[in-house]
Amino acid sequence: MKKILFLTYLLFAKVIFAQTFSGYVLDKKTKKPIENVTVYFTGTTLGDATDENGYYKINNKF
């Protein structure tokens, strides 16, 4: 029983921490995408730069 609970906990923890954050960076006035902008989480090494469409995707690798 303890083994099953432990394996369930590990699976649940993996699902929680395995997240992807993505979005677009747009100019506030023109609403046009901004390329080559760095998006990151303060205090971490997680980040990405936007592409030519202003799109970024950050994979959480915990």
The 8 nearest C-alpha neighbors of each residue, nearest first, counted from 0:
[[1, 3, 2, 4, 5, 6, 7, 8],
 [2, 0, 4, 3, 5, 6, 7, 8],
 [1, 3, 5, 0, 4, 6, 7, 8],
 [2, 4, 6, 0, 5, 1, 7, 8],
 [5, 3, 7, 1, 2, 6, 8, 0],
 [4, 6, 8, 2, 7, 3, 1, 9],
 [7, 5, 9, 3, 8, 4, 2, 10],
 [8, 6, 4, 10, 5, 9, 3, 11],
 [7, 9, 5, 11, 6, 10, 12, 4],
 [10, 8, 6, 12, 11, 7, 13, 5],
 [9, 11, 7, 13, 8, 12, 6, 14],
 [10, 12, 8, 14, 13, 9, 7, 15],
 [13, 11, 9, 15, 14, 10, 8, 16],
 [12, 14, 10, 16, 11, 15, 17, 9],
 [15, 13, 11, 17, 12, 16, 10, 18],
 [16, 14, 12, 13, 17, 11, 18, 10],
 [15, 17, 13, 14, 18, 61, 12, 59],
 [18, 16, 14, 59, 15, 13, 60, 61],
 [19, 17, 59, 16, 58, 20, 15, 14],
 [18, 20, 58, 57, 59, 21, 56, 17],
 [19, 21, 57, 56, 58, 18, 22, 59],
 [22, 20, 56, 55, 57, 19, 23, 54],
 [21, 23, 55, 54, 56, 24, 20, 53],
 [22, 24, 54, 53, 55, 25, 32, 21],
 [23, 25, 53, 33, 32, 54, 22, 26],
 [26, 24, 32, 30, 31, 33, 27, 23],
 [25, 27, 30, 31, 29, 28, 32, 33],
 [26, 28, 30, 29, 25, 31, 24, 32],
 [29, 27, 26, 30, 31, 25, 32, 33],
 [28, 30, 31, 26, 27, 25, 32, 33],
 [31, 29, 26, 25, 27, 28, 32, 24],
 [32, 30, 25, 29, 26, 33, 27, 28],
 [33, 31, 25, 53, 52, 24, 26, 34],
 [32, 34, 53, 25, 24, 26, 31, 36],
 [33, 35, 51, 53, 49, 50, 36, 52],
 [36, 34, 49, 48, 50, 37, 33, 51],
 [37, 35, 49, 48, 34, 38, 33, 53],
 [36, 38, 48, 47, 35, 39, 49, 46],
 [37, 39, 46, 47, 48, 36, 40, 55],
 [40, 38, 46, 45, 41, 47, 37, 44],
 [39, 41, 43, 45, 42, 46, 38, 44],
 [42, 40, 43, 39, 44, 45, 46, 38],
 [41, 43, 40, 44, 45, 39, 46, 38],
 [44, 42, 45, 41, 40, 39, 46, 59],
 [43, 45, 46, 42, 40, 39, 41, 47],
 [46, 44, 43, 39, 40, 57, 59, 47],
 [45, 47, 39, 38, 57, 44, 40, 37],
 [46, 48, 38, 37, 57, 55, 39, 56],
 [47, 49, 37, 36, 35, 38, 55, 50],
 [50, 48, 55, 53, 54, 35, 34, 36],
 [49, 51, 53, 34, 52, 54, 35, 48],
 [52, 50, 34, 53, 49, 33, 35, 54],
 [53, 51, 50, 54, 32, 34, 33, 49],
 [52, 54, 32, 33, 49, 34, 24, 23],
 [55, 53, 23, 49, 50, 52, 22, 24],
 [56, 54, 49, 21, 22, 48, 47, 23],
 [57, 55, 21, 20, 47, 58, 22, 19],
 [56, 58, 20, 19, 46, 47, 21, 59],
 [59, 57, 19, 60, 18, 20, 56, 45],
 [58, 60, 18, 17, 19, 61, 57, 16],
 [61, 59, 58, 17, 16, 18, 45, 19],
 [60, 16, 59, 17, 13, 18, 58, 15]]
